[in-house]
Amino acid sequence: MNQKLTATRKSATQAVSHLFLSSFLVLALVWSTPTAQAGSAGQMRISVQVIGRAIVAIESGPSAIEISAADIKRGYAELPAPIVVRVRTNSQKGCVIEFAQTGAAFQGIELISSGDGINDAGKGSLVRSYVPGGESVAVRARLMLTPGTQVGSYPLHFEVSATAL
């Protein structure tokens, strides 16, 4: 048994020595090539194109609106509270946030103000600059009424999308 253990140790030692010698020969061969000795220089061009992305989500907003006779006469109704959206983009140029309102009583949405002095009257979209980490934006808006809309309470359903510039 002792002889068997000694033979196993010898073969393990020989295997390690053989591996070390083989590795040394490979390294010597690689370093002896002219390219490795002289060093090599070259140019490599790498280009990266980051695809612009924008993500938007509604944080809060009115769920219903009361349409009055005065609203019908004007042809629009102002939202009772702002629509608050959270927007993030990786585009240094910013993004466009687009708003749409679905429902038979409304034919469109116009943004009155984004709360920071930007007036986007007559449009359903808002251009925002890049803000690292994203931002929350409160938008006041009015809904353009469809002809024939009656006085009453109407549920609101908004669709919001964002496109990187």
N, C-alpha and C positions, 0 to 999 in steps of 0.2 A: 504494500500500500504506500509506503514511504517513497519507494522508487517511482511509482506512478505519479505521485504529487510532484516530485522533483522534475520529472519529464514534462509535466504540464507547465510548470514554471519556466522551464527552459524554452518550450515552444512559444509561450506568451512573450517572453523576453525577446526571442528571435523575431516574432511578428512585429513588436514595437520598433525594434532596431531596423527591420526591413522597411517599415512605413516611414521612419525618420530619414533613412537613406534615400528612399524613392522621392520624398518631398524635397530633400536637398538637391537631388539631381534635376528635378523639374525646375526648381527655382534657378539653379545655375544655368540651365539651358535657356530659360526666358531672359535672364539678365545678360546673357552673352550675345543675344541678337543685336544687330546694329541699331534698330529703332529704340530699344530700351536703353542702350548705352548713350546714344546721341540725344535722347529726349525727342519728343515729337510735339510739334505745334500745329495747330490747325484752327480753322474757324468753324463754328457751328452756329447756325441761326435757329432760334426758337421763337415762335410766335404763339401767343395765346389770345384767343378771342372769348371774352366773357359775354355770354348771352344775357341781355337785360331782362330782368324779371321784376314784376310788381305784384304785391299781394295786398288785398284790401278786405276788410271785414266790418260789418256794421256793429258798433258797440251799443248804440242806443238810438232811439227815435220814436216818434209818435206812432201808435198802433191804429189810431182812428182819427178822423177829422169830421167836424161838424160843418156842413155846407149851409150857409144862410142865404136869404133872398138877395142881400147885398153882394155876396160872393158871385151868385149867378148873374147878377146885373153887370158886374165887372168882368166876368168871364174867367176868373181865377180865385183860388183860396190860398191864403198863406198858411203854412204849417204852424201849429201851435207851439212847437218846440223844434230845436235844430236836430238834424240827423248827424250823429257823431260816428265817424268812421276811423278805423285804425289802418294806416297804410305804411308799407315798407317796400323799399326798392333797392336794388343793387346798382342802379344806373346813376352815375354822377350827374346826368342831365336832368334827373327827376322823373316824374311820371304824370300821366293824365288819369284822373278819376272820373268815371262816367256814371251818371245816375239815371235810372229809369224807374218809372212808377207803373205798376200794372193794375188794371182795373177798368171797367167799362165807363166809369164816370169821369175819367181823366184822359186827356189826350197828350199830355206832356208835362215835363217838370222844368222849371227855370230856377237857377240858383240866384239868390239875392245877394248873399255875402257868405264868405267862408269864416267870418268872425275875426279876421286879421286885416280888414281893410280892403281886401281884394274883392272887387265888384265884378261878378260874372253874370249880370242880368241878361236874360235871353238865351242862356246856354244851359245845357244839361251836363256840362263837363267842367272840370277844374284842373288847372295845371299846378303841380306842386314841385318845389325844388327838392333836391336830395337832402335828407336828414338822416345822419347815421343812427341806426337802431330803429328808425321809423318814428311816426308821430300820430297823435290823435287830432282829427280835424272836425270842428263843429260847423255845419253848413246850414244856413237858413235858406228856405226854398218856398216857392209857390207852385201850386198845381194848376195847370190849365184845364178848365172844365170842358167836357164834351157837350155840345149842344143837346139840350133836352134833359140835362142833369137836374134832379129835383132837390128841394131842401131836405136835409136829413143827415144822418150819421153814416159815414162810409169807412170801411176798414182800409188800412194802408198796407201795401206790400211793395217794398223797394227792391230793386236790383241794382247792385253797385259792382263795377268792374274797374280794374286799373291796368294801364298799359305803360310799360317802361319807355322812356324817350331815347 
